[in-house]
Amino acid sequence: MRKNYKMQKTISMKRFISELGEDFSKDMKERLLELEIRCVLTRKEQKHILDIKHVEHTQYDCPSTSEEPSDTGKKEYAYGRFIVMEGNLYFAESCIQNDTVMQSPVVDKIYSSLDSQCVLCEEDINCKKIDDTNIDFVIDSLLDACPNVSQRYIDIMEDVLSRAESKFQNTTKYKKVYY
């Protein structure tokens, strides 16, 4: 299998919707955009399998894998995994877990509460379909579990956006016209 080196590994919710969500309903798109400020989506090799993480990649204490029981490590939470197949959105039974990432308890809560039929997608991942009947529960649960962004993050983003806006205004002022 060829690797796609041009594929972005971390994307925003807006990019997710524009790349993979063209068949989602208007309501689903609007609800997914509510995660935009708090969440980013990460992916490995498959373009359509994305893990949900906090934008600040906040680290939490977790039991260490070392032999010393008093040791604690630091990991960030993954709040779920979205899978897009044939224009439909699915929520996976589990998400990425490794040396730096642990699964949030909200993943089990959301997955077990979804009424849709369990589907086995590639890579032996169990998932359930998200549609207009259950999108509100999924998004509300993710918003409850995923913490708000810090004031420092908000300040940084406001600065970045204001610089981008001023740069855009300066470049549109002095546009060259070619005939």
Secondary structure as the mmCIF struct_conf table of DSSP 4:
data_model
#
loop_
_struct_conf.conf_type_id
_struct_conf.id
_struct_conf.beg_label_comp_id
_struct_conf.beg_label_asym_id
_struct_conf.beg_label_seq_id
_struct_conf.end_label_comp_id
_struct_conf.end_label_asym_id
_struct_conf.end_label_seq_id
TURN_TY1_P TURN_TY1_P1 TYR A 5 LYS A 6
BEND BEND1 MET A 7 MET A 7
BEND BEND2 LYS A 9 LYS A 9
STRN STRN1 THR A 10 ILE A 11
HELX_RH_AL_P HELX_RH_AL_P1 MET A 13 LEU A 20
TURN_TY1_P TURN_TY1_P2 GLU A 22 ASP A 23
BEND BEND3 PHE A 24 PHE A 24
HELX_RH_AL_P HELX_RH_AL_P2 LYS A 26 LEU A 33
TURN_TY1_P TURN_TY1_P3 GLU A 34 ARG A 38
STRN STRN2 CYS A 39 THR A 42
BEND BEND4 LYS A 44 GLU A 45
TURN_TY1_P TURN_TY1_P4 LYS A 47 HIS A 48
STRN STRN3 ILE A 49 HIS A 54
TURN_TY1_P TURN_TY1_P5 VAL A 55 GLU A 56
STRN STRN4 GLN A 59 PRO A 63
BEND BEND5 THR A 65 GLU A 67
TURN_TY1_P TURN_TY1_P6 PRO A 69 SER A 70
STRN STRN5 THR A 72 MET A 85
TURN_TY1_P TURN_TY1_P7 GLU A 86 GLY A 87
STRN STRN6 ASN A 88 ALA A 92
BEND BEND6 GLU A 93 GLU A 93
BEND BEND7 ASN A 98 THR A 100
STRN STRN7 VAL A 101 GLN A 103
TURN_TY1_P TURN_TY1_P8 PRO A 105 PRO A 105
HELX_RH_AL_P HELX_RH_AL_P3 VAL A 106 SER A 113
BEND BEND8 SER A 116 SER A 116
HELX_LH_PP_P HELX_LH_PP_P1 GLN A 117 GLN A 117
STRN STRN8 CYS A 118 CYS A 121
HELX_RH_3T_P HELX_RH_3T_P1 GLU A 122 ASP A 124
STRN STRN9 ILE A 125 ILE A 130
TURN_TY1_P TURN_TY1_P9 ASP A 132 ASN A 134
HELX_RH_AL_P HELX_RH_AL_P4 ILE A 135 ALA A 145
BEND BEND9 CYS A 146 CYS A 146
HELX_LH_PP_P HELX_LH_PP_P2 PRO A 147 SER A 150
HELX_RH_AL_P HELX_RH_AL_P5 GLN A 151 LYS A 173
TURN_TY1_P TURN_TY1_P10 TYR A 174 TYR A 174
#
